[in-house]
Amino acid sequence: MEETYLLLMEKIVELTEKNGETDAAALAWETGMKHGDILLRLKEMEEKNWLVTYEIDMCCGEEYIVDGLTDAGKAALAELKK
């Protein structure tokens, strides 16, 4: 699980620095993970207060938009890199 968090957090940093924000679809494309798995991990990370996110209600469901890592998320990323 920690490897998954590390991979996602590094991609979130990379994509938000480049584009200002990212979403589950972009993260799935970049990581090769399934979209549903990305959504589960994003929700878990949000519950840990690691992400700045908002949800958009779409016709086919909701989409998470990620603006970046919180200070707690940055600290968790640093800890995971050890």
C-alpha positions in Angstrom: 0.0 0.0 0.0 2.8 2.4 0.8 4.3 1.9 -2.6 1.0 2.8 -4.2 0.7 6.0 -2.1 4.3 6.9 -3.0 3.7 6.4 -6.7 0.4 8.4 -6.6 1.9 11.2 -4.5 4.9 11.6 -6.8 2.6 11.7 -9.8 0.3 14.2 -8.2 3.2 16.5 -7.4 4.6 16.1 -11.0 1.2 16.7 -12.7 0.0 19.6 -10.5 3.3 21.4 -10.9 3.0 21.1 -14.7 -0.8 21.6 -15.1 -2.0 23.2 -11.9 -4.3 20.2 -11.1 -4.9 16.6 -12.1 -7.7 14.0 -11.9 -8.2 10.3 -11.5 -8.2 9.7 -15.3 -4.8 11.4 -15.7 -3.4 9.5 -12.7 -4.7 6.2 -14.1 -3.0 7.0 -17.5 0.3 8.0 -15.9 0.5 5.1 -13.4 -1.1 2.3 -15.4 -3.5 1.7 -12.5 -7.3 1.2 -12.9 -9.5 4.2 -12.6 -11.5 2.6 -9.8 -8.4 1.8 -7.8 -7.2 5.4 -8.2 -10.5 6.7 -6.9 -10.3 4.5 -3.8 -6.7 5.6 -3.1 -7.6 9.3 -3.6 -10.5 8.9 -1.1 -8.2 7.2 1.4 -5.6 9.9 1.0 -8.2 12.6 1.3 -9.4 11.0 4.6 -5.8 11.2 5.8 -5.8 15.0 4.9 -3.0 14.5 2.4 -4.8 16.1 -0.6 -6.4 19.3 -1.7 -9.3 18.0 -3.7 -12.8 18.8 -4.9 -15.5 16.7 -6.6 -17.3 17.5 -9.8 -20.6 15.7 -10.4 -20.6 14.4 -13.9 -23.4 12.7 -15.9 -21.8 9.3 -15.4 -20.7 9.8 -11.7 -18.4 12.0 -9.8 -14.8 13.0 -10.6 -12.1 14.0 -8.2 -9.9 16.9 -9.1 -6.7 17.1 -7.2 -5.0 20.5 -6.7 -2.0 19.1 -4.8 -0.7 17.8 -1.5 -1.4 19.4 1.8 1.4 20.1 4.3 0.4 16.7 5.9 0.6 15.1 2.5 4.0 16.6 1.8 5.2 15.3 5.2 3.8 11.8 4.5 5.5 11.8 1.1 8.8 12.7 2.7 8.3 9.9 5.2 7.5 7.4 2.5 10.6 8.3 0.5 12.8 7.2 3.5 
